[in-house]
Each structure stands twice: as structure tokens, then as C-alpha cells.
Amino acid sequence: MQMNLTPELLALLDSEDAGLRASAAKAIGLTGNASALPALLDHLRDSDALAGDAVAAAIGRLGNRSAVPRLAAALTADDEATRARAAFALGALKASETVPQLGRMLLADRPMAARRAAEALAAIGTTEALTALAAPLADADTTSARHLAMIGLEMAGPLAVPTLVAGLNRDQATLRTNSAEMLGWLKAAPATAELAQALSDADPNVRSQAAWALREVATPEARAALMKALSVETDAAAQHTAALALTHAKTQ
């Protein structure tokens, strides 16, 4: 049920009670009235975490892209909470023009803001956004950015599959390895052919992750790819990897 936007409701955003501010922001989002945007944007820096997050959610719920310029500017705010809220709202608005900024946040910002940036990139879901989200998969170590990228890619689900398949063909072995791993997490059956090809990758880590991913996909086609690798592969380590993955696949 849509609520009416009243001066009294807007005034609650300035209440001394943080709970009332949070409730007011939620109610304002439910009105669907874009005239509330300036007031909401003015309260994005609320000192209370719950109230501030409710403001960001209300901005996203209103769905009005006129908020994008101010939200984009807020990505450079001096406090992490405001940056995180701005990223959340930009994701809800699918503001693809802010992908470069969000990508930089994912790589270099503090944990809360970086996580919201990853989630925003997943929500935007364009090829550019998913490419930026997958960039930390090139990290050899399990960095914070790589961990958050994995969370975001899992949120994106099937939309992320083409980006991850492209990662299987990149020059960096680490990126190929981690792309294969993510395809396994997503149980990405559409990537079966590319994962099967990765079973003969020059890098043993790529081969191992591709075999694991096919095991997770666990379709008849994935099992057939593992069987074929087992029959034609001449490298002993690769044979062992395929056999182990196939054994686990049969028990699923």
C-alpha cells in the first residue's frame, strides 16, 4: 500500500530518535514520491547506522535516477558509511555510469564500502560492471577484494557466467584458475565446453579447478568431459585430477 508523503513524515528524518529516523526513511521510500529525494540525500550521512542504511534503501526504492549525480559524488565522502550507502543506492538504481568508480572502490576502499561496491556491481549487471567485479580474481592471494568479488559474482549468478568464461581465456594463469573456481561455485552448466577445454590447460592449477568445477556442475555432459579427459590425457597429474573429480561426481 502506497503511503502519502507529508511534511510531518519528512520532518521525522530530523528526529532525535534514530529509530524514528529509520522508520521515517523506510516509509518515505514506500511513498514512491521522488520529491522526497533531496531530503533523503541530505540525510545520507546520518550518524546512526540503521537510519543511514534506511535512507540509502529508500533512495534506491524510489528508483529515480536524478539522485545519481549526488550519489556518485558521495562515493568520495570522507566517511566509509556514506560511501557504502551511496554504493548501495547506486546499485539499486543500476547506475551503470558509476561502474568505474565502483570498480575502484572494490579494489581499494575499506571493507564495508568495498563490499557494497561489489554488491552494486553485481546489481548493475552489465558486461562492464561484471568485468570490473571479476578483476580481483587475478589476485594470486586471497585478498579482501578477491573475496568480495567472489561474493558479488555469486550474487550475479548466471549473469556472471560469460565474464567468467572469458576469464578462462586470459593470459594470467591465476585469473584462469579463479574463473574456473567461480564457475564451479555457480554450477555453471552453460560453461561445460569451456571448462572441458580448460582440462588441457598448460597450468596444473587451472586443470585442477576446471575438473573440480565440472564435478560441481555434475551434468551428464560434465561427467562425459571428465571421462574424455581421463581417456585422452597423457599427463599423469592431469589424469589423477580428472579421475578424482569424476569419482566425486559419481557420488553426487
C-alpha positions as CSV (number, residue, x, y, z in Angstrom):
1,M,0.0,0.0,0.0
2,Q,1.4,3.4,-1.1
3,M,1.7,6.0,1.7
4,N,1.3,9.7,1.4
5,L,4.4,12.0,1.7
6,T,3.6,14.6,4.2
7,P,5.6,17.4,5.8
8,E,5.3,15.6,9.1
9,L,6.8,12.4,7.7
10,L,9.7,14.3,6.2
11,A,10.3,16.1,9.5
12,L,10.9,12.8,11.2
13,L,14.1,12.5,9.3
14,D,15.4,15.1,11.8
15,S,14.1,13.4,14.9
16,E,16.5,12.9,17.8
17,D,15.3,9.3,17.9
18,A,17.4,7.2,15.5
19,G,14.7,4.5,15.3
20,L,12.1,7.1,14.2
21,R,14.5,8.4,11.6
22,A,15.0,4.9,10.2
23,S,11.2,4.2,10.2
24,A,10.6,7.6,8.5
25,A,13.1,6.8,5.8
26,K,11.5,3.4,5.1
27,A,8.0,5.0,5.0
28,I,9.3,7.7,2.6
29,G,10.6,5.0,0.3
30,L,7.2,3.4,0.3
31,T,5.5,6.6,-0.8
32,G,7.2,6.4,-4.2
33,N,7.3,10.2,-4.3
34,A,10.5,11.4,-5.9
35,S,10.1,14.9,-4.4
36,A,11.5,13.4,-1.2
37,L,14.9,12.7,-2.8
38,P,16.6,16.0,-1.8
39,A,15.6,15.4,1.9
40,L,16.8,11.8,1.7
41,L,20.1,12.7,0.1
42,D,20.7,15.3,2.8
43,H,20.4,12.6,5.4
44,L,22.7,10.0,3.7
45,R,25.3,10.9,6.3
46,D,23.1,10.0,9.3
47,S,25.3,9.2,12.2
48,D,23.2,6.1,13.1
49,A,24.0,3.0,11.0
50,L,20.4,1.7,10.9
51,A,18.9,5.1,10.0
52,G,21.6,5.9,7.4
53,D,21.1,2.5,5.7
54,A,17.4,3.0,5.7
55,V,17.9,6.3,3.9
56,A,20.0,4.6,1.2
57,A,17.4,1.9,0.8
58,A,14.7,4.5,0.4
59,I,16.6,6.3,-2.3
60,G,17.0,3.0,-4.1
61,R,13.4,2.1,-3.7
62,L,12.2,5.4,-5.2
63,G,14.1,4.4,-8.3
64,N,14.6,7.9,-9.5
65,R,17.9,8.4,-11.4
66,S,18.0,12.1,-10.7
67,A,19.7,11.0,-7.5
68,V,22.7,9.5,-9.3
69,P,25.0,12.6,-9.6
70,R,24.8,13.3,-5.8
71,L,25.2,9.6,-5.0
72,A,28.2,9.4,-7.3
73,A,29.8,12.4,-5.5
74,A,29.1,10.7,-2.2
75,L,31.3,7.8,-3.3
76,T,34.3,10.1,-2.4
77,A,32.9,11.1,1.0
78,D,35.4,11.2,3.9
79,D,33.4,8.6,5.9
80,E,33.1,5.0,4.9
81,A,29.5,4.6,5.9
82,T,28.4,7.3,3.5
83,R,30.4,5.8,0.7
84,A,28.9,2.4,1.4
85,R,25.4,3.8,1.4
86,A,25.9,5.7,-1.8
87,A,27.2,2.5,-3.5
88,F,24.2,0.5,-2.3
89,A,21.8,3.1,-3.7
90,L,23.6,3.3,-7.0
91,G,23.4,-0.5,-7.3
92,A,19.6,-0.3,-6.6
93,L,19.3,2.4,-9.3
94,K,21.5,0.3,-11.7
95,A,23.7,3.3,-12.3
96,S,26.0,1.9,-14.9
97,E,27.8,5.2,-15.4
98,T,29.3,4.8,-12.0
99,V,30.9,1.4,-12.7
100,P,34.5,2.8,-13.0
101,Q,34.1,4.4,-9.5
102,L,32.6,1.3,-8.0
103,G,35.4,-0.8,-9.5
104,R,38.0,1.4,-7.8
105,M,36.1,1.1,-4.5
106,L,36.1,-2.6,-4.7
107,L,39.9,-2.7,-5.2
108,A,41.0,-0.1,-2.8
109,D,38.3,1.0,-0.3
110,R,37.7,-0.2,3.3
111,P,35.9,-3.5,3.8
112,M,32.3,-2.2,4.3
113,A,32.4,0.2,1.4
114,A,34.2,-2.3,-0.8
115,R,31.6,-4.9,-0.1
116,R,28.8,-2.5,-1.0
117,A,30.7,-1.7,-4.2
118,A,30.9,-5.4,-5.1
119,E,27.2,-5.8,-4.5
120,A,26.4,-2.7,-6.5
121,L,28.4,-4.0,-9.5
122,A,26.5,-7.3,-9.3
123,A,23.2,-5.5,-9.1
124,I,24.1,-3.3,-12.1
125,G,24.9,-6.5,-14.0
126,T,26.2,-5.0,-17.3
127,T,29.2,-6.6,-19.0
128,E,31.3,-3.6,-17.9
129,A,30.1,-4.0,-14.3
130,L,30.8,-7.7,-14.2
131,T,34.2,-7.3,-15.8
132,A,35.1,-4.8,-13.0
133,L,33.7,-7.1,-10.4
134,A,35.8,-10.0,-11.7
135,A,39.0,-8.1,-11.9
136,P,40.3,-9.1,-8.4
137,L,40.2,-12.8,-9.5
138,A,43.6,-12.0,-10.9
139,D,45.0,-11.7,-7.4
140,A,47.2,-14.6,-6.6
141,D,46.5,-14.3,-2.8
142,T,43.0,-14.4,-1.3
143,T,42.9,-10.7,-0.8
144,S,39.9,-8.9,0.6
145,A,39.0,-7.6,-2.8
146,R,39.1,-11.1,-4.3
147,H,36.9,-12.5,-1.5
148,L,34.4,-9.7,-2.1
149,A,34.5,-10.2,-5.8
150,M,33.6,-13.8,-5.3
151,I,30.6,-12.8,-3.1
152,G,29.4,-10.4,-5.8
153,L,29.8,-12.8,-8.6
154,E,27.8,-15.4,-6.7
155,M,25.1,-12.7,-6.3
156,A,25.2,-12.0,-10.0
157,G,24.7,-15.7,-10.7
158,P,24.1,-16.7,-14.3
159,L,24.7,-13.2,-15.5
160,A,28.4,-13.6,-14.4
161,V,29.0,-16.8,-16.5
162,P,30.1,-15.1,-19.8
163,T,32.5,-12.9,-17.9
164,L,34.0,-15.9,-16.1
165,V,34.2,-17.9,-19.3
166,A,36.1,-15.0,-20.8
167,G,38.5,-15.3,-17.8
168,L,39.3,-18.8,-18.8
169,N,41.0,-17.5,-21.9
170,R,43.1,-14.7,-20.3
171,D,46.9,-14.8,-20.2
172,Q,47.1,-14.8,-16.4
173,A,47.0,-18.4,-15.0
174,T,45.7,-17.1,-11.7
175,L,42.7,-15.5,-13.4
176,R,42.0,-18.6,-15.3
177,T,42.2,-20.7,-12.2
178,N,39.9,-18.4,-10.2
179,S,37.5,-18.1,-13.0
180,A,37.2,-21.8,-13.2
181,E,36.6,-22.0,-9.5
182,M,33.8,-19.4,-9.6
183,L,32.1,-21.3,-12.5
184,G,32.2,-24.3,-10.2
185,W,30.6,-22.3,-7.3
186,L,27.9,-21.2,-9.7
187,K,27.4,-24.8,-11.1
188,A,27.6,-23.1,-14.5
189,A,26.4,-25.8,-16.9
190,P,26.5,-23.4,-19.9
191,A,30.3,-23.3,-19.4
192,T,30.8,-27.0,-19.7
193,A,32.5,-26.9,-23.0
194,E,34.9,-24.2,-21.9
195,L,35.7,-26.0,-18.7
196,A,36.3,-29.1,-20.6
197,Q,38.8,-27.3,-22.8
198,A,40.5,-26.0,-19.6
199,L,41.2,-29.5,-18.6
200,S,44.1,-29.4,-21.0
201,D,45.4,-26.0,-19.8
202,A,49.2,-25.7,-19.5
203,D,48.8,-24.7,-15.9
204,P,48.1,-27.6,-13.4
205,N,46.1,-25.3,-11.1
206,V,43.8,-24.4,-13.9
207,R,43.3,-28.0,-14.8
208,S,42.5,-28.9,-11.2
209,Q,40.0,-26.1,-10.8
210,A,38.3,-26.9,-14.1
211,A,38.0,-30.6,-13.1
212,W,36.5,-29.5,-9.7
213,A,34.1,-27.1,-11.5
214,L,32.9,-29.9,-13.8
215,R,32.4,-32.1,-10.8
216,E,30.2,-29.4,-9.3
217,V,28.2,-28.9,-12.5
218,A,27.6,-32.7,-12.4
219,T,25.5,-32.9,-15.6
220,P,25.9,-35.8,-17.9
221,E,27.8,-33.6,-20.2
222,A,30.2,-32.5,-17.4
223,R,30.8,-36.2,-16.5
224,A,31.4,-37.0,-20.1
225,A,34.0,-34.3,-20.3
226,L,35.8,-35.7,-17.3
227,M,35.7,-39.2,-18.8
228,K,37.1,-38.0,-22.1
229,A,39.9,-36.1,-20.3
230,L,40.7,-39.3,-18.4
231,S,40.9,-41.4,-21.6
232,V,43.0,-39.0,-23.7
233,E,45.1,-37.1,-21.2
234,T,48.7,-38.3,-21.2
235,D,49.9,-36.2,-18.2
236,A,49.8,-38.3,-15.0
237,A,48.8,-35.4,-12.8
238,A,46.0,-34.4,-15.1
239,Q,44.7,-37.9,-15.3
240,H,44.7,-38.1,-11.5
241,T,42.8,-34.8,-11.3
242,A,40.2,-35.9,-13.8
243,A,39.8,-39.3,-12.1
244,L,39.4,-37.8,-8.7
245,A,36.8,-35.3,-9.9
246,L,34.9,-38.0,-11.7
247,T,34.8,-40.2,-8.7
248,H,33.3,-37.4,-6.6
249,A,30.9,-36.5,-9.4
250,K,29.5,-40.1,-9.5
251,T,28.8,-39.9,-5.8
252,Q,26.7,-36.8,-6.0
